[in-house]
Amino acid sequence: MAEKALSNSLKVHRAMKDLTQEELAEMVAVTRKTINTIENRKYIPSTYLALKLADALETSVEDLFQIED
């Protein structure tokens, strides 16, 4: 069975709120680089961070992160 990838729409949701990577990072207490690596699919956030991101962007974890087929 092939391993499935995790995609995200973090950049889209961040842009909809007119936030920079730095501003979002401050809201969830991480670095701008962490936000950048999540957006570029180089880092998968912990459940806790995913929940914090969803809360900060006023959306659900399911809207931010999806499993690709």
C-alpha positions as CSV (number, residue, x, y, z in Angstrom):
1,M,0.0,0.0,0.0
2,A,1.4,3.4,-1.0
3,E,1.9,6.0,1.7
4,K,-0.5,8.9,1.4
5,A,0.7,12.5,1.6
6,L,-0.7,15.3,3.8
7,S,-1.6,18.5,1.9
8,N,-2.7,21.7,3.4
9,S,-4.4,25.0,2.6
10,L,-2.7,27.0,5.3
11,K,-1.4,29.6,2.9
12,V,-4.8,30.1,1.4
13,H,-6.5,30.5,4.8
14,R,-3.7,32.8,6.0
15,A,-4.2,35.0,2.9
16,M,-8.0,35.1,3.4
17,K,-7.3,36.6,6.9
18,D,-4.7,39.0,5.4
19,L,-2.0,37.7,7.7
20,T,1.7,37.4,7.1
21,Q,3.6,34.3,8.0
22,E,5.2,36.3,10.9
23,E,1.8,37.5,12.2
24,L,0.4,33.9,12.2
25,A,3.5,32.6,13.8
26,E,3.2,35.0,16.7
27,M,-0.5,34.1,17.1
28,V,0.4,30.4,17.6
29,A,3.8,30.9,19.3
30,V,6.1,29.4,16.7
31,T,8.6,30.9,14.3
32,R,7.9,32.3,10.8
33,K,10.1,29.5,9.5
34,T,7.8,26.9,11.0
35,I,4.8,28.4,9.2
36,N,6.8,28.5,6.0
37,T,7.8,24.8,6.3
38,I,4.2,23.7,7.0
39,E,3.0,25.7,4.0
40,N,5.6,24.1,1.8
41,R,4.8,20.6,3.0
42,K,8.2,20.1,4.5
43,Y,6.9,19.7,8.1
44,I,3.8,18.1,9.5
45,P,2.6,19.9,12.6
46,S,1.7,18.2,15.8
47,T,-2.0,17.8,16.6
48,Y,-1.7,20.6,19.1
49,L,-0.2,23.0,16.6
50,A,-2.7,22.0,14.0
51,L,-5.5,22.8,16.4
52,K,-3.9,26.2,17.3
53,L,-3.6,27.1,13.6
54,A,-7.2,26.2,12.9
55,D,-8.3,28.2,15.9
56,A,-6.2,31.3,14.9
57,L,-7.6,31.1,11.4
58,E,-11.2,30.5,12.6
59,T,-11.5,27.2,10.6
60,S,-11.3,23.5,11.2
61,V,-8.3,21.2,11.1
62,E,-10.1,19.3,8.4
63,D,-10.3,22.5,6.3
64,L,-6.6,23.2,6.8
65,F,-5.2,19.7,6.3
66,Q,-6.2,16.9,3.9
67,I,-4.9,13.4,3.1
68,E,-4.1,13.1,-0.6
69,D,-5.1,10.0,-2.5
